[in-house]
Amino acid sequence: MEKKKEQKSKINIELDEKVAEGTYSNLAIINHSLSEFVIDFISIMPGSPKNKVKSRIIITPQHAKKLAKALNDNINRFEESFGSIKDYDNPKFQLNFGPTGKA
């Protein structure tokens, strides 16, 4: 009976080669509604006239809260091992999401 419970609790996760390469992002924009959080990951390069969203992740509020806790736990462990992460002031730039409609 115990082995049966253990087998049910295992999750098999596959990571293909392209996803394993990862995508660099130095900006995340987060929006939310009652039922979901939308996280857009962007890579902004100096001098680039256009910067595109590289990945969009949509999660439930419950998963957003779990993600925030997991990130906080990992940041704490990182800083215990390597020292405090410096928090630099955000650069002053305007985000442009394309043309805006006028009524």
N, C-alpha and C positions, 0 to 999 in steps of 0.2 A: 504494500500500500504506500509506503514511504517513497519508494522508487518511482511510483506512478505520479505522485505529487511533484517530485523533483523534475521529472520529464516535462510536465505541463508548464512549469515555471521558467523553462529555458526559452530564450528568444534567439532564433537564427537570423543573423544580419549579414547581408551580402554587400560588399563595397567594390564596385567596378573600378577599373583603372582610371577612367576619366574623372570620376568623382573623387577618387583618392588623391589626384593631383592637387585638388583644392582650388579655391578662387580667392585672390587677394582683395581685401576691402579695407578702406581706411575711413569709411563713413557709413553709419547705419541710421536710417530714418524709420521711426516707429509710429504707426498709426493704429487706432483700435476702434472697434465698435462694441456693442453689447456682447456679441458672440465670438469675436475673433481679434487677434492681434496680427498686424501685417508688418513684417520687418523687411525693408529694402536695404540690401547691401550694395554699396557703390564704391568704386575706385576712382578717386579724384587725383588727377595728375597736374602739376603746375604747368600753366601755359596751354592746357588743352581746352579748346573752345566748347567741347561737349564731353560730358561724362555720363556714362550709361549705368543703369541699374544692372549689376552683374548677377544678382540672385534675389528672389523674393520668397520669403518663407511665411506661411500663414499657419497660425497655431491658435488653439483655444486659450481663453484666459487662464484656465487651470494649468495648461502646459507653459504659458508665459511665466506664471509665478514659479513653477518648478525650475524653469530655465534660469530665472533671475537668482534663485537660491543656489543652483548648481554653479553658476558663474561666480557668485560671491564666495562660495566655499573654495572654488579653485583659485580665485585671486588671493584669498587668505593663505592657502597652502603655497602658492607661488611666492608671495612676499615673505613667508616664513623661511623659505629656502634661499631666495635670491635678493631679498631686501625690498624696500618700498618702491612701488611703481610711481614714477613722477607723473603728475597730472598737469599737462601744459594747458595754457589758455587756448580756447578754440580760435582759429583764425577768423578774421572778419571777412566773410564773403557771402554773396547773395545766392541762394539756391533758385534755379530757374527750371520749372517743370514744363516748359514749352508754352505755346500760346494760350492765353486765357480768354475766355469768351466774355463779351459785353452785351448786356441787354439793352 
